[in-house]
């Protein structure tokens, strides 16, 4: 290890940063797969994602019912249990059901069904009685209608296929309360089958499902036998409630094997003996395909960003190795004179660096894993994640050692060299600034003409070209500034000693200054560029989600039912689709809103219109004495000539009647406009009056919807009869829209790019500080002489601060000034849903700009103290003697 512990600490920190950035790429890919799966799992529910096997005792040939087929059900249950156990699946949740029955009592007849389900009694709230060991459990609505109670008798009857009436009497063991929405995971998928009414599509009235009577499986089969009715069979294989992606992948394989086995002997013979062939239903495979799609879209850009960041850190390791050689130059020259070869010098340097590299590798691996776990898309890594991570860790550590050895060997080999070699002479003649600028212009042309789109994701164009543009433009600007600053040298002499010395130092080292400013500008430009892309893309996707959905959640109100009680943060809107618009012959949508409540619920993007949303909504309220037309806001692609030719007077043609409208505002997009078809937005009160004047009811003409903020559970849990007005399965949310694989991959990739860019910014500022420290070591003799000549320490600090401040300020201005327009140019290529308005929305990344400004201030403050400390620690007597 280096004799200077602080120098070894620097290598350990650089190694830790390199390893953390490098290992974060495979870890983020692994976490993204787990995060995508967890989002879909929590959104859809493990019951829906499990497998369900459906069958029944009806004959596949003539639909006849035979009691001998019902008798085969226990054997089928046992065979399916055995197959599930053999495949590693959980025991199925069995649900035999006999439907189409009539329950009689108290002079009334009610529709009923008798079913059994594993653990059903434990999932119900009993109002009276006990478990259904010898009898049945009846729902409270059936008990009320037929005057049933625990200890009574339930009369069931049905008609067999021959037309003969049959009946059976069942003892009532208890009465239970029917679950309310949301029903919970256990009853997921069964709510509308047993408990929740649905509107009749013809009459609009609520149709309640047949009253669900709970019985033991043997009693269900006994009822089917006595009434000669078929039994519907269902076997559910739900996933564990917190199943990981690996468990889901394994379950998908088992589900596929189960599908094959139920269709082949001997299990298929069991289903044939019962009656109907088995049907296996599952959505797990499709969901896992979405997860894999997210990972495949995310992997290339994440690896490019992570390994690119690791490469930048590796460059700083090379700077560290070069600085180490300079600090020990006298010692190394003496060893070379005694016969030390470059290879031996490199090997010794690698051996000395090994302890620091090991410590840094361990720190970096832990920091990278902790950062991805804390900030990544999932709170845990999938099984086998170490297999993807440890090779990267080992490679990063080996690269550090190799670079230390190579840089040391090259430096030692050049110690005895006089002048520069032929390769260096050739490279020195290349005009790098014009060459880099020309390459950047050629590479950036696709961004200007819009040809490559990288499929709406981050690729070579969107990652490499902006950095090349910033580097080339920074080099050109710095060269121009250096030439323009030459006349400043004379007037600068009138500045205070510290300020003059700092300016003089910057102007004296032209080539070194240009290199360090360009490198720092690229690092800080990446911070601004990544921040702008991430913030703008997030804002754009949110705006698209608002346009596609309308609010945080949108729930359709069932036709023929009273509007539900609205929870806080919700409003009622109404809409119609495909209404003809005259003149113009366009097909439009109509959205009727409550101006007072709509603004508190719907999100709004300022780019949608030239006026804020409150002003547009206020314009929808008719003024006193205004013409008898409904004020509307036109959103979407309606030609200007259609509006100007009529003065904004339009006609909504509903077919048998018309509504006259007056345009009071325009918007390029509007919440709830999920297509390119135009939409007219009106206040509900004037539109209701206009439809009433035409003899129409707005509730029959326009569909009702509830738009709300936050979670939709308060709406579904609203007490009273209005609970059934909303279908939970038809609720649309912005989170569902944002769960698309392309959107998730892009959002997570840009978040990762921003994190790596932050590390690059730190590296850039650290490199600038190392440059200042290296320059101070070269100026040691000058610093000692200035100190002997009476230069105050305050002036020395001021000189260091001015030098660092000028370099950092120019780099920050160039980085921000070039990063922002480059991000705006690239943003147009990152629209994953170009068919949906609005277009890309650019947002200035104020947090990133503030971080750059704070970093520059801290660099000047800390760096100037560091430079002054190096100057003060120099042994003055030894320096003046030439030691």
C-alpha positions in Angstrom: 0.0 0.0 0.0 1.1 3.6 -0.5 3.2 5.0 2.3 0.7 7.9 2.5 -2.5 6.4 4.0 -4.7 9.3 2.7 -3.5 8.6 -0.8 -4.5 4.9 -0.4 -7.9 6.1 1.0 -8.4 7.9 -2.3 -7.9 4.7 -4.3 -10.2 2.8 -2.0 -12.9 5.5 -2.5 -12.5 5.5 -6.3 -12.6 1.7 -6.4 -15.8 1.8 -4.2 -17.4 4.3 -6.6 -16.4 2.3 -9.7 -17.7 -1.0 -8.2 -20.9 0.6 -6.9 -21.7 2.1 -10.3 -20.7 -1.1 -12.2 -22.6 -3.5 -10.0 -25.7 -1.3 -9.9 -26.4 -2.1 -13.6 -27.1 -5.9 -13.2 -28.7 -5.4 -9.8 -31.1 -2.8 -11.2 -32.1 -5.1 -14.1 -32.7 -7.9 -11.5 -34.7 -5.5 -9.3 -36.7 -4.2 -12.3 -37.9 -7.7 -13.1 -39.0 -8.2 -9.5 -40.5 -4.7 -9.3 -42.5 -5.1 -12.5 -43.9 -8.4 -11.2 -44.8 -7.0 -7.8 -46.7 -4.1 -9.4 -48.7 -6.5 -11.5 -49.2 -8.9 -8.7 -50.5 -6.3 -6.3 -52.7 -4.7 -9.1 -54.3 -7.9 -10.3 -54.3 -10.1 -7.2 -52.9 -13.6 -6.7 -56.3 -15.2 -7.1 -56.7 -13.9 -10.6 -53.1 -14.9 -11.4 -53.6 -18.4 -10.2 -54.9 -21.3 -12.3 -58.6 -22.3 -12.3 -59.9 -25.6 -13.6 -63.5 -25.6 -14.7 -65.8 -28.6 -15.4 -69.2 -29.9 -14.6 -71.4 -33.0 -14.5 -73.4 -32.2 -17.7 -73.1 -34.6 -20.5 -71.0 -33.3 -23.4 -73.3 -34.9 -25.9 -76.9 -34.1 -24.9 -76.7 -32.0 -21.7 -78.4 -34.8 -19.7 -77.8 -35.2 -16.0 -77.0 -38.6 -14.5 -76.5 -39.1 -10.8 -73.8 -41.7 -11.5 -71.7 -38.8 -12.9 -72.2 -36.8 -9.7 -71.0 -39.8 -7.8 -67.7 -39.6 -9.6 -66.9 -36.1 -8.3 -65.1 -37.3 -5.1 -62.8 -39.5 -7.2 -62.1 -36.5 -9.5 -61.4 -34.4 -6.4 -58.9 -36.9 -5.1 -57.2 -37.4 -8.5 -56.8 -33.6 -9.0 -55.4 -33.3 -5.4 -52.9 -36.0 -6.2 -51.8 -34.3 -9.5 -51.5 -31.0 -7.7 -49.3 -32.5 -5.1 -47.2 -34.2 -7.7 -46.7 -31.0 -9.6 -45.8 -29.0 -6.4 -49.0 -26.9 -6.6 -51.0 -26.1 -3.5 -54.1 -28.1 -2.8 -56.9 -26.7 -4.9 -59.7 -24.6 -3.5 -62.8 -26.6 -4.5 -66.1 -25.0 -5.4 -68.9 -27.3 -6.4 -72.1 -25.4 -7.2 -75.7 -26.3 -8.0 -77.5 -23.4 -9.7 -81.0 -22.7 -11.0 -82.8 -23.6 -7.8 -85.9 -22.1 -6.2 -86.2 -21.5 -2.5 -89.7 -21.3 -1.0 -91.0 -20.1 2.3 -93.4 -17.5 3.8 -95.4 -17.5 0.6 -92.5 -16.3 -1.5 -90.1 -17.9 -4.0 -86.5 -16.8 -4.4 -83.7 -17.9 -6.8 -81.0 -19.8 -5.0 -77.9 -21.8 -5.5 -76.1 -24.3 -3.2 -72.3 -24.3 -3.2 -69.3 -25.4 -1.1 -65.9 -23.8 -1.0 -62.8 -24.7 1.0 -62.7 -22.6 4.2 -65.8 -20.6 3.1 -67.4 -20.8 6.6 -64.2 -19.2 8.1 -64.5 -16.3 5.6 -68.1 -15.4 6.4 -69.6 -13.4 9.3 -72.3 -15.4 11.0 -75.2 -13.5 12.3 -76.8 -16.5 14.0 -76.4 -20.2 14.3 -73.1 -22.2 13.9 -71.0 -24.0 11.3 -72.7 -25.9 8.5 -71.7 -29.4 9.7 -75.1 -31.0 9.2 -77.1 -28.1 7.6 -76.6 -25.1 5.4 -75.8 -21.4 5.9 -78.2 -19.0 4.2 -77.5 -15.3 3.4 -79.3 -12.7 5.3 -81.3 -11.4 2.3 -82.7 -14.9 1.7 -83.4 -15.4 5.4 -85.3 -12.1 5.5 -87.2 -12.8 2.4 -88.3 -16.4 3.4 -88.4 -15.8 7.2 -85.7 -18.4 7.9 -83.6 -18.7 11.0 -81.1 -21.1 12.5 -82.7 -24.4 13.3 -85.3 -24.0 10.6 -85.7 -25.7 7.3 -84.9 -24.5 3.8 -87.2 -25.9 1.0 -85.5 -26.1 -2.4 -87.1 -27.3 -5.6 -86.2 -27.7 -9.3 -87.4 -29.3 -12.5 -85.4 -32.1 -14.0 -84.8 -32.7 -17.7 -88.0 -34.8 -18.0 -90.1 -31.9 -16.7 -90.9 -33.5 -13.3 -90.7 -31.2 -10.2 -88.4 -32.3 -7.5 -87.8 -30.9 -4.0 -85.5 -31.3 -1.0 -85.6 -30.0 2.5 -82.3 -28.8 4.2 -81.8 -27.9 7.8 -80.6 -24.3 8.3 -77.5 -24.3 10.5 -77.0 -20.5 10.5 -77.4 -17.1 8.8 -74.5 -15.1 7.5 -73.9 -11.5 6.3 -72.9 -11.2 2.7 -69.5 -9.6 2.0 -69.6 -6.0 0.8 -67.3 -4.5 -1.8 -64.4 -4.8 -1.9 -64.8 -8.5 -1.0 -61.1 -9.2 -0.3 -58.7 -11.7 -1.9 -60.6 -14.9 -0.9 -63.8 -13.9 -2.7 -62.0 -12.2 -5.5 -63.5 -13.3 -8.8 -66.6 -14.6 -7.1 -68.3 -11.3 -6.0 -70.6 -11.0 -8.9 -71.3 -14.7 -9.0 -72.6 -14.8 -5.4 -73.1 -11.4 -3.8 -73.0 -8.3 -6.0 -75.9 -7.3 -8.3 -75.3 -6.2 -11.9 -77.5 -4.0 -14.0 -79.7 -5.6 -16.6 -78.5 -4.5 -20.0 -82.2 -4.3 -21.3 -84.1 -2.8 -18.4 -81.3 -1.2 -16.4 -82.6 -2.7 -13.2 -80.3 -4.5 -10.8 -80.2 -8.2 -11.1 -79.1 -9.9 -7.9 -77.3 -13.3 -8.3 -79.0 -16.4 -7.1 -79.0 -16.4 -3.3 -75.8 -18.3 -2.3 -76.5 -21.2 0.2 -73.3 -22.6 1.8 -73.1 -26.3 2.4 -70.6 -29.1 2.8 -69.3 -30.7 -0.4 -71.1 -34.0 0.3 -74.4 -32.1 0.9 -74.0 -30.2 -2.4 -73.7 -33.5 -4.2 -76.7 -34.9 -2.3 -78.8 -31.8 -3.3 -77.8 -32.3 -7.0 -78.7 -36.0 -6.8 -82.0 -35.4 -5.1 -83.0 -32.7 -7.6 -81.3 -34.4 -10.6 -79.4 -31.2 -11.3 -75.9 -30.8 -12.7 -73.0 -29.7 -10.5 -70.6 -26.9 -11.8 -67.1 -27.7 -10.6 -64.3 -25.2 -10.1 -60.8 -25.8 -8.7 -58.7 -22.8 -7.9 -54.9 -22.8 -7.5 -54.1 -19.3 -6.2 -50.6 -18.0 -5.9 -49.1 -17.3 -2.5 -50.0 -13.7 -1.4 -46.4 -12.5 -1.6 -45.1 -14.7 -4.3 -41.8 -13.6 -5.8 -41.1 -13.5 -9.5 -39.1 -16.7 -9.3 -42.0 -18.4 -7.6 -44.4 -17.1 -10.2 -42.2 -18.3 -13.0 -42.1 -21.8 -11.4 -45.9 -21.6 -10.8 -46.4 -20.8 -14.5 -44.5 -23.9 -15.5 -46.6 -26.0 -13.1 -49.8 -24.4 -14.4 -48.7 -25.4 -18.0 -48.0 -28.9 -16.8 -51.4 -29.0 -15.1 -53.0 -27.9 -18.4 -51.3 -30.7 -20.2 -52.2 -33.3 -17.5 -55.9 -32.4 -17.3 -56.2 -33.0 -21.0 -54.5 -36.4 -21.0 -55.2 -39.7 -19.3 -55.7 -40.7 -16.6 -56.9 -37.3 -15.3 -58.8 -36.6 -18.6 -60.6 -39.9 -18.0 -61.8 -38.7 -14.7 -63.3 -35.5 -16.2 -64.9 -37.7 -18.9 -66.5 -39.8 -16.2 -67.9 -36.7 -14.6 -69.2 -35.2 -17.8 -67.6 -32.1 -19.1 -63.9 -31.8 -20.3 -61.7 -29.6 -18.2 -61.0 -26.0 -19.1 -57.9 -24.4 -17.5 -58.0 -20.6 -17.1 -55.0 -18.4 -16.0 -53.5 -15.0 -16.9 -50.1 -15.6 -15.2 -48.2 -16.4 -18.4 -49.4 -13.1 -20.0 -48.4 -11.1 -16.9 -45.0 -12.7 -16.8 -44.6 -11.9 -20.5 -45.2 -8.2 -19.6 -42.5 -8.5 -16.9 -40.0 -10.0 -19.3 -40.8 -7.3 -21.8 -40.1 -4.6 -19.2 -36.7 -6.2 -18.4 -35.8 -6.6 -22.1 -36.5 -3.0 -22.8 -34.7 -1.8 -19.7 -31.5 -4.0 -19.9 -29.6 -2.4 -22.8 -29.8 1.2 -21.7 -29.2 0.4 -18.1 -26.0 -1.6 -18.9 -24.8 1.2 -21.2 -25.3 3.8 -18.5 -23.8 1.7 -15.7 -20.8 0.5 -17.6 -20.2 4.0 -19.0 -20.3 5.4 -15.5 -17.8 2.7 -14.4 -15.6 3.6 -17.3 -15.5 7.3 -16.1 -14.6 6.2 -12.6 -11.8 4.0 -14.2 -10.3 7.1 -15.8 -10.0 8.7 -12.4 -8.2 5.6 -11.2 -5.7 6.2 -14.0 -5.4 9.8 -12.8 -4.7 8.5 -9.3 -2.0 6.2 -10.5 -0.4 9.0 -12.5 -0.4 11.2 -9.4 1.1 8.4 -7.4 4.0 8.2 -9.8 4.6 11.9 -9.7 4.6 12.0 -5.9 7.3 9.2 -5.9 9.2 10.3 -9.0 12.5 10.8 -7.2 12.3 7.4 -5.5 11.3 5.7 -8.8 14.1 7.3 -10.8 16.5 6.0 -8.2 15.1 2.5 -8.5 15.2 2.7 -12.3 18.8 3.6 -12.1 19.4 0.5 -10.1 17.7 -1.7 -12.7 14.0 -1.6 -11.9 12.1 -2.5 -15.1 8.7 -0.9 -16.0 7.0 -4.4 -15.6 8.4 -4.7 -12.1 7.3 -1.2 -11.2 3.8 -2.0 -12.4 3.7 -5.2 -10.5 4.9 -3.6 -7.3 2.3 -0.8 -7.7 -0.5 -3.4 -8.1 0.6 -5.3 -5.1 0.8 -2.1 -3.0 -2.7 -1.1 -4.2 -4.3 -4.5 -3.5 -5.4 -3.8 0.1 -7.0 -0.5 -0.9 -8.7 -2.1 -3.9 -10.1 -5.0 -1.7 -11.5 -2.6 0.8 -13.0 -0.4 -1.9 -14.5 -3.4 -3.7 -16.2 -4.6 -0.5 -17.5 -1.1 0.2 -18.6 -0.5 -3.4 -20.4 -3.8 -3.7 -22.3 -3.2 -0.4 -23.1 0.5 -1.3 -24.3 -0.5 -4.8 -26.6 -3.2 -3.5 -28.0 -1.0 -0.7 -28.6 1.9 -3.1 -30.5 -0.2 -5.7 -32.5 -1.9 -2.9 -33.4 1.4 -1.3 -34.0 3.5 -4.5 -34.7 0.9 -7.1 -38.1 -0.5 -8.3 -38.2 -3.3 -5.8 -37.3 -3.7 -2.1 -35.7 -7.1 -2.7 -33.6 -8.9 -5.2 -34.7 -12.1 -6.9 -33.1 -15.4 -6.2 -29.7 -15.9 -7.8 -28.9 -12.2 -8.0 -25.4 -12.8 -6.7 -24.7 -14.8 -9.8 -25.2 -11.7 -11.9 -23.4 -9.3 -9.5 -20.2 -11.0 -8.4 -18.6 -11.3 -11.9 -19.0 -7.5 -12.4 -17.5 -6.9 -8.9 -14.5 -9.1 -9.7 -14.0 -7.5 -13.2 -14.1 -4.0 -11.7 -11.5 -4.9 -9.1 -9.2 -6.5 -11.6 -9.5 -3.5 -14.0 -8.4 -1.2 -11.1 -5.3 -3.3 -10.4 -4.5 -3.6 -14.1 -4.9 0.1 -14.7 -2.7 1.0 -11.7 0.0 -1.4 -13.0 -0.2 -0.2 -16.7 -0.2 3.5 -15.8 2.8 3.0 -13.5 4.7 0.9 -16.0 4.2 3.4 -18.8 5.2 6.3 -16.6 8.4 4.5 -15.5 9.2 3.6 -19.1 9.0 7.2 -20.1 11.3 8.4 -17.3 14.4 7.8 -19.3 12.9 9.1 -22.5 14.1 12.4 -24.0 11.4 14.3 -25.8 8.2 12.7 -27.1 7.6 9.7 -29.2 6.4 9.5 -32.8 2.9 8.5 -31.8 2.6 11.5 -29.4 3.9 13.8 -32.1 1.3 12.5 -34.5 -1.5 12.9 -32.0 -0.3 16.3 -31.1 -0.7 17.5 -34.7 -4.4 16.5 -34.8 -6.7 19.5 -34.4 -8.9 17.7 -31.9 -11.4 20.5 -31.3 -12.5 20.8 -35.0 -12.4 17.1 -35.4 -14.6 16.5 -32.3 -17.0 19.2 -33.4 -17.4 17.7 -36.9 -18.0 14.3 -35.5 -20.6 15.7 -33.0 -22.4 17.5 -35.8 -22.6 14.3 -38.0 -23.8 12.2 -35.0 -26.4 14.8 -33.9 -28.0 15.0 -37.4 -30.4 12.0 -36.7 -31.7 13.9 -33.6 -32.5 16.9 -35.7 -34.2 15.2 -38.6 -35.9 12.7 -36.3 -35.0 9.5 -38.3 -33.9 7.2 -35.5 -36.2 6.9 -32.6 -34.7 4.1 -30.6 -38.2 2.7 -30.3 -39.1 5.3 -27.7 -36.3 4.3 -25.5 -32.7 5.1 -24.5 -30.1 3.9 -27.0 -26.8 4.8 -28.5 -28.2 8.0 -30.1 -29.9 9.3 -27.0 -27.0 8.4 -24.6 -23.7 8.9 -26.6 -24.5 11.7 -28.9 -25.5 14.3 -26.2 -22.2 13.7 -24.4 -20.3 14.1 -27.6 -22.2 17.3 -28.4 -21.5 18.7 -25.0 -17.8 17.8 -25.2 -17.3 19.2 -28.7 -19.2 22.4 -28.0 -17.4 22.9 -24.7 -14.0 22.5 -26.4 -15.0 25.1 -29.1 -16.3 27.6 -26.5 -13.3 27.2 -24.2 -10.9 27.7 -27.1 -12.7 30.9 -28.1 -12.8 32.1 -24.5 -9.0 31.5 -24.1 -8.3 33.6 -27.2 -10.7 36.3 -26.2 -9.1 36.4 -22.7 -5.6 37.2 -24.0 -6.1 41.0 -23.8 -7.3 40.6 -20.2 -3.8 39.8 -18.9 -2.8 43.4 -18.8 -5.8 44.9 -17.1 -5.8 41.9 -14.7 -2.6 43.2 -13.2 -4.7 45.9 -11.5 -6.7 43.3 -9.5 -5.8 42.4 -5.9 -2.8 40.1 -5.6 -4.9 36.9 -4.9 -7.4 37.5 -7.7 -4.6 38.4 -10.2 -2.7 35.3 -9.3 -5.7 33.1 -9.8 -6.6 34.6 -13.2 -2.9 34.4 -14.2 -2.8 30.7 -13.4 -5.9 29.9 -15.4 -4.6 31.8 -18.5 -1.1 30.3 -18.2 -2.0 26.6 -18.7 -4.1 26.8 -21.8 -4.1 23.1 -22.9 -4.5 21.7 -19.4 -7.3 24.3 -18.6 -9.1 23.3 -21.8 -9.0 19.6 -20.9 -10.1 19.9 -17.4 -12.9 22.4 -18.2 -14.3 20.2 -21.0 -14.1 17.1 -18.8 -15.9 18.8 -15.9 -18.5 20.4 -18.3 -19.3 17.0 -19.7 -19.8 15.6 -16.1 -21.9 18.5 -15.0 -23.8 18.6 -18.3 -24.7 14.9 -17.8 -26.2 15.8 -14.5 -28.4 18.5 -16.0 -29.1 16.4 -19.1 -30.2 13.4 -17.1 -32.2 15.5 -14.7 -34.0 17.3 -17.6 -34.8 14.0 -19.4 -36.1 12.3 -16.2 -38.2 15.3 -15.1 -39.6 15.9 -18.5 -40.3 12.3 -19.3 -42.1 11.9 -15.9 -44.1 15.0 -16.6 -44.9 13.9 -20.1 -46.0 10.4 -19.0 -48.2 11.8 -16.2 -49.8 14.2 -18.7 -50.5 11.3 -21.1 -52.0 9.3 -18.3 -54.2 12.2 -17.4 -55.4 12.5 -21.0 -55.9 8.8 -21.4 -57.7 8.2 -18.1 -58.9 11.6 -16.8 -58.1 11.5 -13.1 -56.4 9.2 -10.6 -59.3 6.8 -11.0 -62.4 6.7 -13.3 -65.3 4.5 -12.5 -68.3 4.0 -14.7 -71.7 4.2 -13.0 -74.0 1.4 -13.9 -76.9 2.4 -16.1 -80.3 2.5 -14.4 -78.9 3.0 -11.0 -78.7 6.0 -8.8 -75.4 7.9 -8.7 -73.3 6.8 -5.7 -72.5 8.9 -2.8 -69.3 10.7 -3.7 -66.3 10.5 -1.3 -64.0 13.5 -0.7 -61.9 14.2 -3.7 -64.4 12.9 -6.3 -66.8 14.4 -8.8 -69.4 13.2 -11.2 -68.9 13.7 -15.0 -70.9 12.5 -18.0 -69.8 11.7 -21.5 -71.0 10.6 -24.8 -68.9 9.2 -27.7 -69.2 9.5 -31.5 -71.5 12.6 -31.6 -71.5 14.3 -35.1 -70.3 17.9 -35.2 -71.6 20.4 -37.7 -70.2 22.1 -39.7 -67.2 20.0 -40.5 -68.7 16.5 -40.4 -66.5 15.5 -37.5 -67.1 12.7 -35.0 -66.5 14.1 -31.5 -66.8 13.1 -27.8 -68.8 15.2 -25.3 -67.7 15.6 -21.7 -70.1 17.3 -19.2 -68.5 18.4 -16.0 -69.3 20.3 -12.8 -67.0 23.3 -13.1 -66.8 23.8 -9.3 -65.6 20.2 -8.5 -63.8 19.2 -11.7 -60.9 21.5 -11.2 -60.1 19.9 -7.8 -60.1 16.4 -9.3 -58.7 16.5 -12.8 -54.9 17.1 -13.3 -54.0 19.8 -15.7 -50.9 20.5 -17.7 -50.3 24.2 -18.6 -49.3 23.2 -22.1 -52.9 21.9 -22.8 -54.2 25.4 -23.4 -53.2 29.1 -23.4 -55.3 29.6 -20.3 -55.3 27.9 -17.0 -58.0 25.3 -16.2 -60.0 27.6 -13.8 -60.4 30.2 -16.5 -61.6 27.6 -19.0 -64.1 26.1 -16.5 -65.4 29.6 -15.6 -66.0 30.2 -19.3 -68.3 27.2 -19.3 -70.8 28.9 -17.0 -73.4 30.9 -19.2 -73.5 34.6 -18.6 -76.7 36.4 -17.8 -78.4 37.4 -21.1 -76.2 35.2 -23.3 -77.5 33.5 -26.4 -79.3 30.2 -25.9 -76.2 28.1 -26.7 -74.3 25.8 -24.5 -70.7 27.1 -23.9 -68.1 24.5 -24.8 -64.3 24.2 -24.9 -63.0 22.5 -28.0 -60.1 20.0 -27.3 -58.2 18.2 -30.0 -57.8 18.5 -33.7 -60.7 20.7 -34.9 -59.7 22.7 -38.0 -59.6 26.5 -37.4 -61.7 27.2 -40.5 -64.6 25.2 -38.9 -64.7 27.6 -36.0 -63.8 30.9 -37.8 -66.4 30.4 -40.5 -69.2 30.2 -38.0 -67.9 32.5 -35.3 -67.5 29.5 -33.0 -71.2 28.4 -33.3 -71.4 24.6 -33.6 -74.2 22.0 -33.7 -74.1 18.7 -31.8 -76.1 16.2 -33.8 -77.4 13.4 -31.7 -79.5 12.0 -34.6 -83.1 12.6 -33.6 -82.3 16.0 -31.9 -79.6 18.6 -31.9 -77.9 20.9 -29.3 -76.5 24.3 -30.2 -73.1 25.2 -28.8 -70.8 28.2 -28.6 -67.0 27.8 -28.4 -65.6 29.7 -25.5 -62.1 28.2 -25.4 -59.7 25.8 -27.1 -57.2 23.2 -25.8 -54.8 20.9 -27.6 -55.6 18.1 -25.1 -57.9 17.6 -22.2 -58.3 15.1 -19.3 -60.3 12.1 -20.4 -59.5 12.4 -24.2 -57.9 9.0 -24.8 -57.7 9.2 -28.6 -57.1 11.7 -31.4 -60.8 12.3 -31.8 -61.8 15.8 -30.8 -63.8 16.4 -27.6 -66.2 19.1 -26.5 -66.3 20.0 -22.8 -69.4 21.6 -21.4 -70.8 22.4 -18.0 -73.4 19.8 -16.9 -76.1 22.3 -15.9 -76.5 24.2 -19.3 -76.2 20.9 -21.2 -78.9 19.3 -19.1 -81.1 22.3 -19.8 -80.5 22.1 -23.5 -81.2 18.4 -23.6 -84.4 18.9 -21.5 -85.5 21.5 -24.0 -85.1 18.8 -26.7 -87.2 16.4 -24.6 -84.2 14.3 -23.5 -82.8 13.2 -20.1 -79.1 13.7 -19.8 -78.7 10.6 -17.7 -80.1 8.5 -20.6 -78.0 10.3 -23.2 -74.6 10.6 -21.5 -72.9 7.9 -19.5 -72.1 8.8 -15.9 -68.6 8.4 -14.5 -67.0 9.1 -11.1 -63.6 10.8 -11.3 -61.5 11.0 -8.2 -58.2 11.7 -6.6 -56.2 9.2 -4.6 -57.4 5.6 -4.0 -60.7 4.3 -5.3 -61.4 2.2 -2.2 -63.5 5.0 -0.4 -65.8 4.9 -3.4 -66.2 1.2 -3.4 -66.6 1.0 0.4 -69.3 3.7 0.5 -72.1 2.5 2.7 -75.7 2.2 1.6 -77.4 0.8 -1.5 -75.2 2.9 -3.9 -72.3 0.5 -3.3 -73.4 -1.6 -6.3 -73.6 1.4 -8.7 -70.0 1.1 -9.5 -68.3 -2.0 -11.0 -64.8 -2.4 -9.4 -63.6 -4.5 -12.3 -64.3 -1.6 -14.7 -62.4 1.1 -12.7 -59.5 2.6 -14.7 -56.5 4.3 -13.0 -53.5 6.2 -14.1 -51.3 3.6 -12.3 -52.7 1.0 -14.7 -51.7 3.2 -17.7 -48.2 3.8 -16.3 -47.8 0.0 -15.7 -47.2 -0.6 -19.4 -43.8 -2.3 -20.0 -42.4 0.5 -22.2 -43.4 3.2 -19.8 -42.0 1.4 -16.7 -38.8 0.6 -18.5 -38.2 4.1 -19.6 -39.1 5.6 -16.3 -36.8 3.3 -14.3 -34.0 3.7 -16.9 -34.1 7.5 -16.6 -34.1 7.3 -12.9 -31.0 5.2 -13.0 -29.4 7.6 -15.5 -30.0 10.4 -13.1 -28.4 8.5 -10.2 -25.3 7.6 -12.3 -25.2 11.2 -13.6 -25.0 12.4 -10.0 -22.0 10.1 -9.5 -20.5 11.5 -12.7 -21.0 15.0 -11.4 -19.2 14.2 -8.2 -16.4 12.6 -10.2 -16.1 15.6 -12.4 -15.8 18.0 -9.5 -13.4 15.6 -7.8 -11.3 15.5 -10.9 -11.2 19.3 -11.0 -10.0 19.3 -7.3 -7.3 16.7 -8.3 -6.2 19.0 -11.1 -5.9 21.9 -8.8 -3.9 19.8 -6.4 -1.6 18.6 -9.2 -1.0 22.1 -10.4 -0.1 23.2 -6.8 2.5 20.5 -6.6 4.1 21.8 -9.9 4.0 25.3 -8.4 5.6 24.3 -5.1 8.8 26.4 -5.7 6.7 29.4 -6.8 4.4 29.1 -3.8 7.4 29.0 -1.4 9.0 32.0 -3.0 5.7 33.9 -2.9 5.4 33.1 0.7 9.0 34.3 1.4 8.2 37.5 -0.5 5.3 38.3 1.8 2.2 36.9 0.1 -0.5 36.8 2.8 -2.3 33.5 3.4 -5.6 35.2 2.6 -4.3 36.2 -0.8 -3.1 32.6 -1.4 -6.5 31.3 -0.5 -8.1 33.9 -2.7 -5.8 32.8 -5.6 -6.8 29.2 -5.2 -10.5 30.1 -4.9 -10.4 32.3 -8.0 -8.6 29.6 -10.0 -11.0 26.9 -9.0 -14.0 29.2 -9.2 -13.3 30.3 -12.8 -12.7 26.7 -13.9 -15.8 25.4 -12.2 -18.0 28.3 -13.2 -17.1 28.0 -16.8 -17.6 24.2 -16.7 -21.0 24.5 -14.9 -22.3 27.2 -17.3 -21.2 25.2 -20.3 -22.6 22.0 -18.9 -26.0 23.5 -18.0 -26.1 25.7 -21.1 -25.4 22.7 -23.4 -27.2 20.0 -21.4 -30.6 21.7 -21.4 -31.0 22.2 -25.2 -29.5 18.8 -25.9 -32.1 17.2 -23.5 -34.9 19.2 -25.2 -33.7 17.9 -28.6 -33.5 14.3 -27.4 -36.8 14.4 -25.6 -38.7 14.2 -28.9 -37.2 10.8 -29.6 -38.3 9.4 -26.2 -42.1 9.4 -26.6 -43.3 5.8 -26.1 -46.9 6.7 -26.9 -46.7 9.1 -29.8 -50.3 8.6 -30.9 -51.6 9.9 -27.6 -51.5 13.7 -26.8 -49.8 15.7 -25.6 -46.4 15.6 -27.2 -43.2 15.7 -25.1 -43.4 18.3 -22.3 -40.1 19.8 -21.4 -39.3 20.7 -17.8 -36.3 22.6 -16.5 -34.6 20.4 -13.8 -34.3 22.9 -11.0 -33.1 20.3 -8.5 -30.3 19.3 -10.9 -29.3 22.9 -11.5 -29.3 23.6 -7.8 -27.2 20.5 -7.1 -24.6 21.7 -9.7 -24.5 25.2 -8.1 -24.1 23.7 -4.6 -21.4 21.4 -5.9 -19.4 24.2 -7.5 -19.6 26.3 -4.3 -18.5 23.4 -2.1 -15.6 22.6 -4.6 -14.4 26.2 -4.4 -14.6 26.2 -0.6 -13.0 22.8 0.0 -10.6 22.9 -3.0 -9.1 26.2 -2.1 -8.4 25.0 1.4 -6.9 21.8 0.1 -4.6 23.7 -2.3 -3.5 26.1 0.4 -2.8 23.2 2.8 -0.6 21.5 0.2 1.3 24.8 -0.2 1.7 25.2 3.5 2.9 21.6 4.1 5.8 21.9 1.6 9.2 21.8 3.4 10.5 25.2 2.4 14.1 24.7 3.1 14.2 21.4 1.1 12.3 23.0 -1.8 14.7 26.0 -2.0 17.7 23.6 -1.9 16.2 21.8 -4.9 15.2 18.6 -2.9 
